[in-house]
Amino acid sequence: MYGKSKTEEKIDYAHCATYYKQASLNLGKGLYAIKLKSGEIIGYNPTRPQLKNLVKYDPFTGLFQVSGRVDSKYAYELSAIDDYALSRELVSTGINGAKTGRFQTHQAGFLKYAEFSAPTQKNGVISNICYKIYGLSVGGNGFIEKSYIDRFLNQQQPYHGDIGVRFDVASAENATFVVQFSDPFFPSNPFKRGDILISINDIAPKDWAELELIISNLMPDEVAQIKIKRGENVKNIKVKAKKRYGGMLLADSFLERFNLVISNDLVVQKVPSKGPFSKLKKGDRILFINDIDMRHFKPRNTTERNHLLRELFTRIQDNQVDFLEQKIAYDAEKEATKRRNADILEQFQSKEVKKERHNDFYYKMADNMRNFASSDIAIGTNITGERTSKKGDLHSFSGDGILRDSDTQSMRTIYDMYNSGGKSTNKPKKERIKEYEALVEYGGQMNFLVDRQGFQFRVPLE
């Protein structure tokens, strides 16, 4: 059979539909799962299935595993796509029957499914002979290949790593990936929009699928060595990987890690019990984030709302990275100036003069130089701050502006939300999102202005 030409090959796959009914499990409400010869029972659903026998569910990819048994000796052998699958007629089989077709393209990412020429059925299979399958169908013309299923099965609990950015494909031909969105809440995030990825741990991803897998396979707190190009400069940076919270099949606004839920009209629906957003309250309407008037934006759906928030947070992240880079350069130059002045001071103190009046002169000069060398006098370069940014400009705003005039009955002080008694609260020294104290000095920290039952409050975030 393997040696026949395409015109000679003609197989009756009708019995594969019968085989599917024997090798699958009806979970109710039209949801099915299939049994593998390795013993697992797996399926796909874009939302978490409400099943008592659910073993695990990957909310990013939709793959799930259930416990139980199929009252049949029939099961599927999962195989990688081989030469036979690439060259021969295959069959798409599910609870509604079987249709022949041909393999089209490999899976190119977690949600960029492999494609079949004929329609596929959700939780159906793609096979050549009834028991040997090449993937699990998701509907449309798509199916999930073996390597992605194996990754899911090999994990005790589903996990995807994160480095604080969402990439875009600048050039698929040249495998060029650029930072599209950057998460300001990701600890010590060094990325900016427009950074071009060169390598991760000395591996230059050859395509989108490899890039996704490299990042997803980074374990919590694993330090990734990342090389990027920013403008004309190549930078080597270190990023401590963390668990991913949003994206793929999940919402992705960069707020998911906090368990904060905001409606499409920017009203707080759910507030975490702790963390930087715990001072918000259910029903708060977000008026401003920093100096940006959120009332100008009218997202029509969840996708638009998440895109708006990612865009806004990315620009905050860019602004903060710019400041911290300027501050590093400023501090370095300031330290160099102190060293130069100290050298001059040493030269003055070592002068050997014979006349007392000359001694008086040099030592007075030495005292002046000592004071100058230890001072915090600016060295001539100003760090961009709130006062130099354009108000209301989404590209250039930086931080904590003053409270605006209000039509409401009352206005609270900026920091009343953190401490109504007026006393400062020392935060435990956990892993900061960034160098928070520096950002406060600069005015680059993030804060929300909210309307709460006719009163407006400024809520600063750490």
N, C-alpha and C positions, 0 to 999 in steps of 0.2 A: 504494500500500500504506500509506503514512504517514497518509493521510486516512481510512482505514477505522475504524469503531468497534470497540470491544472484542469485541462479539458477532460482527461480520463477519470479524474477523481470525482466520485459521487457517492456519498455515504448517507444512509438513512439515520438521522439523529433523533427520530421520534421517541425511541426508548430512553433517551437521556432525560426527557421530561418526567418519565416514570421514576427514574433513578433519583432525580432531585427530590421528589416527594418522599422517598424513602430515606434520603440522607440529610433532610432538613427538619427543623423544629419550628412548629407554629407557636409563636409567643403571644398571639392574640392581637386584635386590632390591625390586622394586615401585616404584622411584623414577623419576619422569619429569620432564622439563623441556620448556619450549615455546620455539619460535623466534619472535623478533619480526622484523618487516620491517626494522627498523633494524639487524639483524644479530646482536643479543645472544641468548644462550640462557639462560633464567632458570628458576628453580624455587623451591619452598618446602620447608623441612624444619626441624622445631623443634630438631634437634640437627645439629651440623656433619657433613655427609656426607663419608664417606671416599672421595674421588675424586681420581685423579691429575690430571684436567683441571679441577680446581676453580680458578677465577680469583679469586673472593672470596666471602666468606660473612659475613652480618651475624648474629652470635649473639643480638642483641637481638630481631630481627624474624623471623629464619629465612629470609630471602631469600638466594638464592645465584645465582652466575653461573658457567657452565662454558664452556670452549673446545671447539671441534669444529665439525662441520657436520652439518646434516640433509640427507640425500640426497633432497631434494625441493625443488620450487620453492614449496611451500606455506609460508606464514608468517602471523603474526598482526599486525594493526594495532591498537595499543593506543590507546584513546580515553577521554576523560573522559565521565562519565555525562551524557547530553544529554536534551532533552525527549522524544525518541523512547523512550529507555531508561526514562524515568519513567512513560510512558503506555502502553507496549505490552508484549506478551508477549515474553519473552526465553527463552534456553535455557542450561541448565547442562550442559556437555559435558566428558567425560573419557574415559579409556581404557575405561571400562565402559559407554559409551553416552551418550545425551542425554535430559534431562528438561526440560520447559517449566515456566516459572514467571514470577514478577514480582519486580522490584526492591522491597525493603522499606525499608531505611535506609542512609544514608551511613556510611562509616567514620568513627568518632569518636575514634580514637587508634591508636597503633601496633598494639595487640592487640585493639582494639575494632573488629572487622572489619565491613565492609559486609555486609548480610544479604540473602539471596535466599529466596524462598518455598519453593523446592524444594531437596532435598539437593544439596550440592556435593561434588565429588570433589577430593581433594588433588592439586594441580597440574593441575586442570582449568581451564576458562575459562567466563566468562559473556559471552554474545554475543547480537546480534540477527540478523546474517547471519554466516555461518560464519567469515569472516576478520576481522571487526571485533569486538574484545572490549573489555569494560569492566573486566576485572580477572582476577587469578589466584586460583583457588579454594584454600582451605585445609582443606576438609572441613567436616562439620556442615552449616551453612547459610551459612558465611562466605566472603568473598573480599576480596582486597587491591586497593584502587583504584589508578588510574593515578598519582596524585600521590605516593603512597608508593613505588611502583615506580620512578618517575622520580628521586626523591631517592636511592634506592639506586644506580641506574645512573649518576647524575651524580657520585658520589663515587669517587675513585680507590681508597680503602679505606674500609669502613664506619666511621662515627664518630658518636658521640652525646655532646653536651655535658652537663655536670653543674654544679650550684651547691651541692651538699652537702645537699639535702633531698629528701624524698618528700612530695608534696602529696596531700591528700584533697579531695574535693568536698564542701564544706559546704552549698552550694546551687547545683544545676545551673541553676535558673531565673534566679538572680541572678549566675551565673558567679562564685561566691565560693569561693576555694581557700585552704585552711588547711594549715599545716605539720603533718604527722602524725609524721614521723620526721626526725631531723637527725643528720648524720654527724659525730662528734667527731674523726675522722681527716682530714676535709677541711680543707685549709689555711685558717686564719683564718676559720673558719665563724662567722658572726654570728647564725645563726638559732636560734630556740627553738620547741619545740612550741607550737602555738596562734597563732603569727604568721599574720596574714591578709594575703595578697598583694593589693597594689593595682595595681602595674604593674612591668613589666620593660622597661627602656629606653623608658619613657614609653608602653608599649603595655599596655593592660589586656586580658588574654585574654578572649575572649567565650565560650569553651568549653574543654573538656578537650583536645580535639585541637589547638587553637591553643597552649595552654600547653605541651603536650609538644613541639611543633615549635619554639617559641621557645627553649626550654631546649636541646633537642637540636642546634639550629643554632648555638649559641654556640661559637665557636672556642676552642681552648686558649689560656689566658692573656688572653682578651678580658675587659675589665672591664665588668661589667654593672651598670647603675644600677637599683637595686631599691627600690621603695617598699613598706613594709609597715605594718600597724597592729598594735601590741603593747599590749594592754589599751586604754587610752584615748589612747595616744600614737601619732602617725604618725612613722615613722623613715625616713630616706633612707640607705641603706647601699650600699656598693660590694662586689661579689663578683667575684673573678677566676675565671672559668670553667675547668674542668678536664675531662679525658676521663672519661667514665662507665665504671664497671667492673661494676656489678651492676644487676639489675632486668629487667623485661619477661620474656623467656624465660630469663634467667639467674638464678642464685641471687642473693639480695640481703641480706647480713648486715652490710654495710659493711666486711667483711674481704677482699673479693675483690681489691682493689687490691694487697694484700700477698702474694697467692698462698699464703695460709694456709688450710689445710683442717682443719676440725674435724668430728668425727662427731656423730651425733645424741645420743650419750651424753657429749658434751663431752670427747672424747679427741682430742688433736692427731694428725692423720693425715699432714700434710705441712707442712714448715717452710720459709720463704723463706731464701735464703742471706745476705741482708742486710736491713737495715731494723729497725724497732722490735720485730718479733716473732722476729728471728733467734736470740735467746737461748733460745727454747723448743726442745724436742726432741720428735721423733716418739715417741708413747706417753705424753706428759705428760697427766695427767688434771686438768682445770681444776676446782679446788675453790671458789675465791673469785675474783670480779672486784671489786676494791676491797673494800668491806665486805659484799658480797652473797654469801651462801652459795649457790653454783650447784647444790649437791647436792639442794636442795629442788625443782629443776625437772626434769621428766621429759618432754622433747619426744618425741612419738611418731613424728615424721617430719621430713624436711628443712624443710618449710614452717613447722612449729611451731618448730624450732630457729632458723631465720632470723628469724622474728618475735620470738622471745625475745631474740636478740642485738640486733636493731634497737631493741627497747623499752629494753633495758638501756643501750645506747650513747646513745640519745636522752636518757635521764635524766641520764647523765653529762654530755652536751653542755649540757643546760639548766643544770645546776649550775655548770659552768665559765663559761658566758656570764653567769650571775648574778654570780659572783665578779668576773669581769673588769669588768663594769659598775659594781659597787660599788667596785672598786679605782680605776677612773677617777674616780668621784665623790669618793672618799676623797682621792686625790692632788690633785685640783683644789681641794678645801676646805683641804687641808694647805698648798698653795701660796698660797692666798688668805690663810690665817692668817699665814704668813710675811711676806707683803707688808704686811698690816695692822700686824704687830709691827715691821717695818722702818720703817714710816711713823712709828710712835710713837717708835722709837729716834732717828730723824732729828730729831723735835721736841725730844726731851730734849737731844740734842747741840747744838742751836742755841740753847738757852736762854742768855740773857745775864744773868748775875748778878754782883753786885759783891763779895759776901763769899766768901772762900775756902772756908769750911765748906759754903756752898751749892754751890760747884763740886764739892766732894768728894761731896756727896749726889747731884747730878745725874749725875756721871760713873760713880759706883757703880751707880746705877739704869740708866744706859746700858749698862754691861757686863752687868748682869743681863738686860736686854732683848735684847741681842745674842745671848747664850747661848740665851735662850728662842726667839728667832726662828730660830736655826739648828738647833734640836734636832729630834729625831724623836718628840717627845711626842705621844701620840695626842690627837686633837681631840674625842674624845667619842663617836665612832661606831665600832662594832666590825664588822669584816667577818666574815660567817658563815664558819666553818671547820669542820674535822673535829670539833672538840670540842663544837660546838653542834648537830651533826646527830644524828639518832636512829640508833643502830646497827641495821643490818639493814633499815632502811626504804628501799625502792627509790626512793621519791620524794625522800628527803632526804640520802642518803649522799653524801659528797663526796670522799673521797680515801684516802690512804695510812694505813691503820690498822696497829696493831701485829700481829705474828704471834700467832696463837691457839695454845692448848694443843693438843698433838697426841698421838694414840695411837701414832704411828710411832716409830721408833727414834732419830731425830735431827731436828734443826731447824737450818737454816742462817740466817745473818744476812740481813736484807732485801735488801741490795745485793750480796751475794756473787755473784749471777748476773752482774752487770755487771763485777765486778772482784774476783776472788778474792784478789788481792794487796793489796787495801786502798787502792790508789792511784786517785785520780780521773782520769777519762778526758775530755779535752776533745773535744767533738763538733764536727765541721766545721760552720760557720755556713751551713747550707742553709736553705731555706724551712721554718720550723717549723710544726708543726700549729697551735700557738697560742703565746701568750707563755709559753713553757715554764717559764722561771725563776720567773715570778710564780706559776704553778700549783704548782711545787715548794714555794715558800715557804708557800703557802696549804695545801698538802696535797691539792690537787685534781688531781694527775696520775693517770694510770691505771696499775694494776698487777694482775698475775695471781698468785694463789697456786696452785701446782700440786703434784701428787703425782707423784714420779718414783721408781719402784721402791721405795716405802716411805719415801722422804725427801720433805720438803716444802720448796719454794723459793718465795721471793717474787721475781717478775720485774717490775721497773718498766719502763714504756714511755715513750719520748719521742715 
